[in-house]
Amino acid sequence: MAAADPAPAAAAEPPAGTPAKPPPARRDPYFDNAKYLTIVLVACGHAWEPLTHGGRAATAAYLTVYAFHMPAFALISGFFSRGFDMGPGMVRRLLTGVVVPYLVFETAYSLLYRWAGDDPDLPLSLLDPGYAMWFLVALFIWRLTTPVWLSLRHPMPVAMALAVFAAVSPNLGGDISIQRVLGFLPFFVLGLKLRAEHFARLRTRRVRMLAVPVVVAAFGTAYAVAPWFNATLLYHSSSVTEQGLPRWAGLFTTPVLFLGALVLTACFLAWVPGRRWWFTALGAGTMYGYLLHVVIIKASRFWDWYDHSWLYTPLGQLVVTAVAVGLITVLCSGPVRSVFRFVVEPRMSWLFQDRTDAGKRATAAAPPR
């Protein structure tokens, strides 16, 4: 017969003088909602890309979303990176949550390209991120440099200067997607400087009402320029000279695109709900959705899923949008996260030394007083 459990009351009472543990921090539903809705826009943008060849309205929607969805993603990433201080725990999470997924998925995408794209000689280069993998490289670099940005008195002018430098430098190179790393850097740095009260100022009735005509005007502008506008300007993946513009144009396009993206991001964040919704819990799984949806997006290109004329009709475009939203919702869900946690958020305790043992060794090695 098993021994009786100790009395709950005795087990629950801490020793005298022991400080009570603070209650666990509760997740703010507003930011989880913002992360989920942002990844929905990312998925829709990727799904709409083939439709831009068949309709002006689809192109306008694509340009409008691409004008701010990755800037919003970078800004929110910066906001949640404010506490990165290069401590052991932070570095461990950076390695397991960013570096390891990048190595795994970049390798998997390269193998997919070789097989599905019938290109067996495609080189596997971890310094040349494929498709959406550039964001993990950027996030790694941004977080490593977070202490630098937080120590500067005025980090935004420095970040903007680097973004302009990338825009006007045709010989900067394509390794580690440095163009995009620097092009979206100002949004990450701005996120580092924001506080929760800044987001609260956007969530007023007045701002929300102002956001509606702004977004309508942005869509109208995108519709007007759709036939000739070069969408690669929004990608920040190459210099302006590589896009047929004079070098001096980068001095103006970068700040203008930054301000436009910032305004649309503010409009988007103003309409993000602040209370808990059915999709709020999915905000914790946006990295899963980001990494996994690319496999399906690339498969749709390799296997010509868009080779159906009805997809380019208004009804077909709505179907593509609904499928993209449903897909990214499933990929952010709990069951999918449970299956793929071993590659997206691996523990890898075997790789890191125990901090308790490390502390004991450091204390033992310290010279006597």
Secondary structure, DSSP 8 states (H G I E B T S, - for coil): -------HHHHH---TT-----------HHHHHHHHHHHHHHHHHHHHGGGGGT-HHHHHHHHHHHTTHHHHHHHHHHHTTTT----HHHHHHHIIIIIHHHHHHHHHHHHHHHHHTT-TT----TTS--GGGHHHHHHHHHHHTHHHHHH-SSHHHHHHHHHHHHHT-TTS--GGGHHHHHHSHHHHHHHHH--HHHHHHHSSHHHHHHHHHHHHHHHHHHHHHTTT--GGGGTT-S-SGGGT--GGGHHHHHHHHHHHHHHHHHHHHHTS--S--TTGGGGGGHHHHHHHHHHHHHHHHHTTTT--GGGGSHHHHHHHHHHHHHHHHHHTSHHHHHHHHHHHS---GGGS--HHHHHHHHHHHS---
